[in-house]
Amino acid sequence: MAVLACLIAALLVLIALWDWNWFKGPVERAVEARTGREFQINGDLDVDLGRVTTVRGDGLTFANAKWARQPHMATAERVEIDLRFWPLLRGQVRIPEIRLTRPDLLLESGPDKNTPGNWDFLGPSDGNPPVLQRLLVEDGHLRFVDTAGKTDVRVSLNSGKARSGDSAPPLLISGDGRWKGNPFSLKGDTESPLELTNSDHPFRIQLDGRAGNTHAIASGTLTNPFQLRIFDLELTLSGQDMEDLYPLIGLAIPSTPPYRLKGRLKRNNGIWRYEDFNGTAGDSDLHGTAQVDVNGARPLLKADLVSKRLDFDDLAGFIGAPPKTGAGEMANAEQKARAAALAARARILPDTPYDLGKLRAMDADVRWKAHRIDSPKLPLDDMDAHLKLDNGLLRLQPLNFGVAGGDIRSTIHMDARTQTISTQLQATIRKLQLGKLFPDAKLAEQASGGISGQVNLSGHGNSIAAMLGSSDGDVAIGMGRGHIGNLVMELAGLDIAESLKFLVMGDQQIPLRCAFADFSVKDGLMQSRALAFDTSDTLIVGEGNISLKQESLDLLLKPRPKDISILALRSPLRVGGSFKDPSFRPDFKALGLRGAIALTLASITPPAALLATLETGPGKDSNCGGKYAR
């Protein structure tokens, strides 16, 4: 009994004199050995033993990476951790609750691409991770800094009130700063279940963030919020221009008018999917699914897009031009300024250079179909486009438009792997209906016939203007049998008397025998090889050139009316001026060319390749292959 009494007395003295601060040194050294960073408990260390054991530490500091400017990565006025005792004996770490008082965490990207962020210090984990149920934060602060990326964001964290007794309290979030150089703000809250790290019970969030002109609202669930590897969120994304997404998230998307999209954002490790989104971009509707795979050397964007109604000028960003900015058109302030500057220029081809860095920053495989196209000045019906981008090599194959009852089928290859982009364009024009090409033109109401042709061009340059201005190749279009209004032909022949008669009596239809234009292209200069337009009423032959580099016209058209009229002005017609301001005038000085042109009429025929595409109609062959001299 005396021995037992002594043992009990000794235990009571030990409990009375026990100081958990004796373990501060061993704990600090153990953390430093595991992380390679200095860890200090500057206040008291205390432990309350029990089935749920509470470890409490005051004045904690955790050192930053050696390259960082700030000495501490994390500090806290107090940290309290509840641990279930019996699972610890089986090697399982179960944490019912962590309470943080005034925690301050600094996350900082490395000074260069080869240096990991200051949070990368543990290496691969071994064993089962701890299971955390609840996290309570009082007056917490988190700061994320990426100096090279022009990002500095400060976020305040506080726990709210739990909605029920068996759930963790929500975490209230608010922050601001700069993200990729843009003003940034964030507000949100979370509603977590019993176990934050339990994949069977996702972690709910509601976030509202802005970066510059881009606005995102996200609500949904995260599976294990401490890894952020799997989540399912409803995301509403809006902004002034999708091009703004490139500095924010690294997606190189051409410039667009203001947009708003709503869909579900999902992540499964390295694959992000924006599923079944619906919305608008400018005056066009946009629907589909987009996926980004970040597991490779470059992000890979795959998308399947559909527009029920596409406003054609909303595609202007693909060629470096702004959308239209007139009444009823959507455009942001910068696009309106660019449109005004473009309108003041003497030229119309876009000269904004493509960003080579963007073309090389990601890969893409995007399909886009438009069921209807709104274009007041162009008779466009629909669109089917398939874009592939692989390490700076871009292919649009196909790029097809329904046009005036026919179609234009094309392929475009752009090689941006060198400092100057090389481009190849191949286009086939099939059965464009003459009467539908000018649906609002009074003089074309009764016109009919199918127009076909081919365009093959290759050029070098980093803008549309430079590509076309340096291009080589061929351009040929033609039309077989059809009909056209007589008034048009009389005006082309400058027959005053006949034109007045048709203006008074009404237009008539006359047969169109053949029309074609065949140009060779060298260094941006289109030189005519054959140019003719023949009906039973008038024959027009021509020659000249079109400069894609200077955007100028120099064509001589020689009308030869086939009837007799004392008021017919049979002088050639000079088409000159620029693409933006063309001119049409009689050229009396060119009257001396009449004989020279007449001598060549017997041999004028369209190129064989073009002739094969023309619709000759039933019965005998059209006169395209015949002689034109009368």
Protein Blocks (a to p, Z undefined) as FASTA:
>chain_A
ZZmmmmmmmmmmmmmmpcfklmmmmmmmmmmmmnopacddfbdcdddedfbdcdddehia
cdddfkbmblbfbdcfbdcddddfklmmnopacdfbacdehiacdddddfbfklccfklm
nbpaedjddddfbdcdehiadddddfknopacdddddddddfbfkbccddddddeddeeh
iacdddddddddfblklmklccdddddddehjbccddddddehjknomaccdddddddfb
fklmmmmnopacddddddddddddddehjaccdehiacdehjbcceddddddfkbmbdcd
ddddddfbdcfklmmmmnopacdfbehiacdfklmmmmmmmmmpmbfbdcbdcdfklmmm
pccddddddfbdcdfkbccfbdcdddddeehiacdddddddeehiacdddddddfkbmbd
cdddddddehiafklmmmmbmklmmggcddddddddddedjbfklmmmmggcdddddddd
ddddfklmmmmnopaklmmmmmmnopaddddfbdcdddddeehiacdfbdcdddfkbccd
deddddfklopacdddddddfbdcfkbccbdcddehjfklccddddfklmmmmmmmmmmm
mmgccdfklmmmpcebgajddfklmcfbZZ
